[in-house]
């Protein structure tokens, strides 16, 4: 039944496109063959038979000079349609350019956006008349006028589409690769917004036919001896009662052509909107990777420092005030080390790593006493920082579907880092790309190399993102909640894969997650963030066994294990984290902490060693090893409700 219904829908969809396609073919035929077939009849004057009505010889009658009205109407098709297409192209090019600038540039965006909003408030025909007076009367002036009148509509649509596309993760990845704005626009922005722009253009050709006919009718468009449908309609109205064909023929042509392009645009829209997803190839799942045993590595002062972050602060300013998602963060990542940053949503962990990768854009600002990667101060390196990060830092984003550009193949994603930053020839880069896909356990890598992202599952897309990171010379791999968008059966495979890739490439890993149980499987050291601060830092085993900060203790207690008593109440943490625009004098966790006192609310605790130098916590009353934290227990009835 489902197959029959789908077949019927396809048949109806294809059938609905027959009328506009037949009409379009007819108009194209008139444009190409019209001069040869009706050119002589349209130009032949016969004053003796001027202003005659319909007859067997002249179906629509003749004009004041005895010329056949039907022949002239058919011959005018070429000029009318060509001028309409040209005006739409001009309006589209100008509007798309302005919309791209408005959507990409924050300096010019507001100014151009204000101008677009002002112009789009006026009817397009009124703007066309205004611009026709400026550009001059005639064919050229009318085409420019209609194009200028259409530009605000194209600009508004392009600005909206660009603004939504420019925030996608694959665009941010392109910026990290060091691509210029022009290359980003033509490779990543335009291909992904082209579809609605093409549909908009198709429908606007019909509107352009009406607008140009209106200008010619008013005497602002095509001038004698040249003529189009609008000029013919204006001339025919003078004798509409004696020779009605002089007005009816061009009027029918205008309406029919306008409807043709409108129906064509609607049909293309339905065709694209109703198309089925590309069929997925069913294949055997890749073999599960062997488990990696990760020990609780102790911090050593002798390790090489790969990343040094000191007093990092991320601030966003707006008319409503200042928001500070990252207030004061300091940490290090050693060579070959896996460091995890955990915390609830809004704690600032993703913003902190975005600052490291130089992905915080205006109106955000990054401040730090030190932000050093591979002995390079990132905040002072300028373009050198982009080159360094593009070559030596790889990012795995939360949603692989957003991180990959749907308009290009998997192979293109893989080639860019090697060709841009390593200047590797395309042939050798392609061979290495296929090997990278094989290294992340993607079956049949040569075939996957040629596919598009929509042809892969979520887990396969995330593997591709990891393979992209391998195409450079990664020294640091930042994984920003890479398993959140995946189902549980795939999460463990991706975790093991990331850990294995880090070991095989001798790369350090900075793993971001809200789930402390997830990071405990692969991390050597864990940083706990809360309200823009690091509140605890310790080797993984020490933090899980003897958490010092009350917030960490609650995170650990609320993480279920296989040995948990299913009948026991669940730990609960009441209240909410302070907003990013709130500034407090004391500890930001004080209002939710069962151990807080007056000092906690008035004086902010520093991040200091607890017990030994490898374990630090920002708390005036840290938990002592073995000490239990009193927490509110959530009864099973509350959980079910």
N, C-alpha and C positions, 0 to 999 in steps of 0.2 A: 504493500500500500504506500509506504513512504517513497519507494522508488518511482511508482507511478505518479505520485503527486509532484515529485521533483521534476520528472520528465515533462509533465504538463506545464509547470511553471516555466521551464526553459523554453518550451514551444511558444507559450504566450509572450515571453520576453523577446524572443527572436521575431515573432510575428508583429509585435508592436513597433518594431524598427523598420518594417518594410515601407510604410508610407513616407516617412521622412527621407529614407535612403533613395526611394524612387524619385521623389521630388528634387532631392539634391542632385541626383544624376541628370534629371531633366534640365535643371538650371545650369549645370556644368556643360551639358550639350549645347544649350543656347549660347553660352559664353564662347565656346570653341567654334561651333559651326554656324552661329547666327550671322556673322558678317558675310560669309560666303553664300548663304541661302537667301537671307532677306535684305542684304545690304543694298542691292540695286533698287528693290521695291521701296525701301524706306527712304531713299534719297531722290527718287523720281518725283518731279513736280508736274502736276497737271491742273492748271488753274481752271480749266473748263469744267472739271469735276470736283472743284473745291467744296469743302464743308458739306459733303453728302452723308446721308445716313447709311445704315447697314445695308449691304447688298451682297449678291453672290460673289462679286469680284472683290469687294472690300467688306469683310465681315464686321469690322468695327467702324466702318465709314472712313472718311478722309478728313484731313485737317484743312486749314485756311489756304494752303498751297497745293492741295490735292494729293498730298502724300498719304500712303496707306497707314492708318493708325496702328493696326495690329502688327505690321512689320516693324514699325518704329518702336513699339512696346517691346517686342521680342529682341530687337537689336539693342535697346537700352539696358537689357539685362546685364551685359558685360560691364558697362561703366558703373552701373548701380552697385553690383556686387563687389567689384574690385575696389571701389571707393570705400565700401562698408568694411571690407576685410582690412584695408590699409589703415583706416581710422581706428579699428579695434586693436590692430598691432601697435600703433603708436600709443594709444591709451594704455595698453597692457605693458609695454616696455617702460614707459615713464612711470606708471603707477607701481609696477613691481619693483623698480629701482628705488623709488621713494619709500615703499613699504619695507623693503629690506633694510634700508638705512635706519628707518624709524624703529624697526624691530631689533636691530643689532647694536645700534649706537645709542648710548645713554645720554650723550651730550646733545646730539641733534634729534634724538627720538621725540622728546617732548615738544620741541618747536615744530617739527614736521607733523607730528600727531595733531597738534592744535590747528595747523593749517588744513590738514585733511578733514578734521571734524567740522571746520568752518565751511569748506567747499561742499562737503557731502550733504550739508543741510539744505542746499539749493537743488531744485530739479535739474536733471541733466540737460534737458532741452533749453532751459533758461541759461545755463552756463554755456551751451553751444552757441546760442545767439550772441551772448556777450563776447565770447572768444572770436566768433566770426567777424564781428566789428573790428576787433583788434588785429586779427591775421589778414583781413581783407576779403573782399567778395570774390568768389570763383571756386573752382574745384579744389585747388590746393588749400585755400583758406578754410573751406568747409571741412575737409578731411582733418586738418590740424585742429579746428575748433571742436569737432566731435571727439577726436582723440583726447584733447585736453579736458573735455567734459567727463570722459570716461575714467580718466586717470585717478581721481579721488576714490572711486569705488574699488578699482584694482589695488590702490595703495592701502585702503583700510583692510581689505581681505588679506593681502600679503603681510601686513603688519601683525594682524592677529595670528596668522599661521606661523609666522617667523618667531613671534614671541613664545609660542608654545613649543616649537621645535628646538629653539636655541637653548632651552634648559635641559634637553635630553642628555643622557650620560654619554652617548657616543659623540655628541658635539663637544662636551667637556673633554673627552678623551682626545679629540682632534686638537684642541687647544694645548693639551699637555704634550702632544707630539710636536708642538711648535709650528703648526700650520698657520699661515696668515689668514686674515679675514676673507680675502677673495676666494682662496682655495676652500675654506670652510663653507662659504656660501654656495659655490658651484658644486662641491662634492657632497655636502651633507644637508644643506638647507633646501636648495631648489628642487633636487630630486624627490624630496619628501613632501613638498607642498605643490608640486606641479599638477597633480591630478585635479584638485578643486579649481586651480587657476585655468586649466584647459577647459573645464566644463563652463566656468564663468565666461570665458572668451567666446565659446561656441554660442551660448545664449545671447551674448552681447552683439554678435554680428547681426542678429535679427533686429535688435534695438538700434544698431547703427544704420540699418536700412531705413527705418522709420525716421530717425533723426536727420539723416542726409536728405531724405525726401522732403522733410519739413523745411529745412533751410532753403532748398531749391524752390519750394513752393512760395516761400517768402521773398524770393529774389536774392538770397544771400549765398546760394550754392552755385551749381553749374550754370554757366552763362551761355546764351546763344552765340554761335550756331550749334554748339554742343548741347546735348540734352540727356537727362536721366528721367526716371519715373516721376520724380517730384516736379521737374520742369514741365513735363508733359501734362501732369495733373493740373498745374497752374494755368497752362495754356488752354486746356480742355474745358475748364470751368466757365470760360467766357462764352462758350457756345453749347453748354450742357443741354439746353432745351431743344436745340436743332440737331446736334450731333452728339448724343450722350456717350457714344463710344469713346470720344476723346478724353473723358474723365473716368469712365468705368474701367477701361482697359488698364491704364497704369495703376488705378486704385486696387484692382484685383491682383495685379502683379506685386504691389507693395505688401498687401496683406498675406498673399500666398508665400512670398519669400520670407517674411517675418515669421510666420507660423512654421515654415520648414525648419529654420534654424533653432527656433524654440523647441519644437518637437524633437529635433536631433539632439539638442543638449539634454533634454529630459530623458531621452532613451539611453544616451551614453551614461548618464547618471544612474539610471536603473540597472544598466548592464554592469557597471562597475560595482554598485552597491549590492547587487544580488549575486555576484560571482562566488563560486565555491572556493573554499580554501584549497591550496595545492595538496594533493594526496600525499600522505606520508608513507615512506617506504618502511615496511615491516621487516625488521631484521633482528637477529639474535642480540640480546643485551650483552654488553662487554663484560668480560669476566671481572668479578669483584677483586679489587686490589688487595694485596696482603696487608695485614694489620701492621701499623707502625707502633713500636713501643717507645713512648716518650717519657723520659724520666723527669724528676723534679730537679732541674739544674739549678745549682746555687750561683748567685751573682759573683763575678770575679773581677777585680779591678784590673787584671791583666788583659781582659778582652779588648779587642779593637772597637772603638766607638764608631758606629756607622751613622747614627742619627743622634743629634744633641738638641733637645728642645728645652729652653729655659724661659720661664715666665711668659708663656704664650697667652695671648689675649685676642679674641675675635669680637669685633663690635660692629653692629649695624645701626646706622643713624637714619631717622626718618622725621617727618613733621610731628609725629606723635611722641617722639622721644628717642631714647637710646636703648637698644637691646644688646645684651652681652651673653651670648650662648656659651662662650668659653671665657672664664674670668681669670684664671691663673693656673696654667698647666706646665709642669716641668717633668721631663722623663728622658731616658736614653734608650737606644736600641743598639745592642752590640752585634758584631758580625756573626752570622749564623744562628742568631737567637730568634725565638718565636715569642713575641710579646702580645698579650691580649688586653684589650680595653673593654670593660664591661660597665653596664649601667642601664638604667631604665630610659625610656624614650624621652628626649629633651635634655639629657644630661650633658650634651655637648661633645660626645665622643666622635661622631661623624664630622662635625665642624672642625674639631681639632686636627683630624687626619686630612680634611680638605685643605686646611691651612698649610699643612706640610707639603701637600701636592700642588700648592699654589692654585687651587680651584675656587677660592673665595673671591667673588666678583662684587663690583659696586652694587649697592651702597655699603657692602661689607668692607671692613678694614682689618688688617692683621698687624698686631704689634707683638714684639718678642725681644727679650734681652739677647737671646741667641736662638737661631733656627738654622742649624748647620747640618748639611748632608754631604758626606764624602769630602769633608774639609772645605766645603763651599758654603758661605753664608748666603742663604737663599733670598733673603729680603734685600740684599745689596747686589746680587749677581745679574739682575736684569735678564737679557736674552740668554746669557750663559746658563742661567738657572733653568730655563725652558729646555735647552739642549741636554743638560745634565739629567733632568727629571724624565725627559722623553726617552733617554737611552738607558738609565739605570734604575728607574722606578716604574713599577707596574701596578695597576689598580684592578681589582675585581669588585664590581659594583653589586649592589643588593639585588637588582632585577636585571638578569641578563637580557631579557627582551628589550629593555630600554637602553642597555649599553651597546647593543649592536644596531647598526644602521640598516633598516629593512630594505633600502634601495640598492645595496651593493652585496656582492657575494662574500662568503666566508673567506675565500682566498684573498680578496681585496683587503679585508680587515687585517689579515695576517701579514700581507706584504708591506703595508705602509710603515710600520715601525722599523723594519730592516732596511728598506730602501731610503727612508727619509733620514734616519739618524745614523745608520751604519753604512750608508751609501753602497749597499750591496746590490749587485746585478740582479735583475728580475729572475733570471733562470735559477741561479743558486738560491735566491730567496724563496722561490717556489718550492724547491726541493726541501729546504729547511722548514718551510711552513707545513708541508705534508708530514715531515718527521715530528714536528711539534704536535700536530693533531694525533699522531700515533702515540706520542709520549704521554698524552692525557687520556689514553684508553678510548679513543674514538675509532670505531670500526669502519673499515673502508675509507680511509682518510682522503684518498685521491678523488673519490666521488663527493664526499662532504665538502671538499675544497671548492667545488663548483656550485654548490647549493647556496640558497639564500636563508637568512635566519628563520623565516617562517616555516621552513621545512624540517626544523630540528625541534626536539623536545626541550623542556626547560633545563633538564640536567645536561643535555648535550650543548646547549647554548652556554651554560656556565663553564663547561669544559673548554669550549672555544675561547671564552674570555681568558681562561688561564693560559691557553696556548698562545694567545696574542701577547701576554706578558713574557713568554719565553722567547719571543722573536727579537727582543732587544738584548741588552746585557744586564738583566735585572740584578741589582744588589739588594733592593728592598721591595717586597711584595705587600701591598696594602689590600687587605680583604675586608670590605665594608659590608658586614652581615651577608656574606655570600650564600648562605643556606636558607635565609628567611623566606624567599619566594619559591622554594623547592619543597616537594613532598618529603615526608619522613624517610621513605625508603631510599631516596637519593642523597639526603643530607650527609649520611655517614661516609658514603663513597667520595663526596666532594671534600669533606674534611680530611680524609686520608690522602686524597690526591694532592691537596694543597700542602700538607705536611711532607709528602714524598717529594714533590717538586722543590720545596725549599731545601731539603737535604741534598737532592741530586745536583741542584744548581748552586749550592752553598750560599743561598740567599737568606736574608733575614725576613721575617714575616711580622707584620703588624695587623693583628686580627681584631675586628670590631664586632661585638655582639651584645645583645641584652640578656643572653642566656649563659650563666656562669657554668652550667653543666656542659655546654657545647665546647667552650674554649678550654675547659679543663683537660680535654682529650689530647690537645696538640700543643698547648702553650708551655713555655718554660717559666714565664713570669706573668703575673696578672696585675693590671692597674684598674682600680675601681673608681669610676667617676660619678660625681653627683653635683648637679647645679653648676656645672662649669669648672669644678675643682677635682683634682685627684685626691680622694680621701683615704686611699690605702694602696700600698704597693708591696708585693711580696712574691717569692717563688710560689709556684702553683700549689705544691703540696702543703706548704706552710700556711698559705692563705685559706685553703679548704679545711685544714685540720684545726687551726687556731686563729680564726679571724680576730683582728683587734678592734676594728671600727664597728660600731653597732649596725650601721647600714649594711656592711659586708656580711655580718652575722645573720641579718635578716634575709639577705639574698641567698646565702648558703642554706639557711633553714627552710626557705620556701621552694627550694629546688628538690623535687621528688626523686627518690631513688627506688630501685627494685625491692629494697629491703624495708621500705617504709611501712608502718602500720596503717593499713587501709581504713581501719576503724577510728584512728586517732584524728582529732581536729587538725586543720591546716593552719600554719602560721599566717598572720595577716599584718599588713603595714597600712595603717590609716593615714589619711591626709594626702596632700599633693606636694610635689616639688615646687619651690619658688619659681616664679616666672623669670624669663631672661631679662626682663626690664626692671626687676626688683633688686634693690641693693640693701643688704642687711649688714649690721655691724659685727654680728657674731657668726656662729656656725650655722650654715644654711640647712642643716638637718635637725637643728635643735627642736623645732616644733613637732617633729615626728619621733623624736628619740626618747625612749623610756628612761635614760640616764641623764638627761639634760638638766642643768641648773642655771642659776643667774649668770655665772661666768660664761657658759656656753652661748647665751643669748647676747652678751655684750662684747665678747672678745673672740676673734676668729683664731682657731688653733692652727699652728703650723704643721707641715708634714715632716714628722720627726721619727727617728728610729725607735722601734719597739722591740726590746729584747736583744736583737742583733742588728747589724748595719744593713742587712738585706731585707728587713721587714720594717716598713714605715707606715705610719697612720697619722691622720690629722684629727686628733680627738683629745680633749682634756681628760677624759675618763675611759681610756682604752680597756678592752676586755683582757684579762689575764688568762693565760693558757688554762683551759679546762673550765673557765667561768661561763655560766649559762646566762643568756640575755632574756629577761622577762618580756614576753611578747603576747599580744592578744591572739587568741586562737579562734579561728573561724569554724563554726559548727557545720557539719555536713548539710543541714537544712539551708544554711546561708549560701553554700556553694551551689546547691541545686536551684535556688531561687535566682 
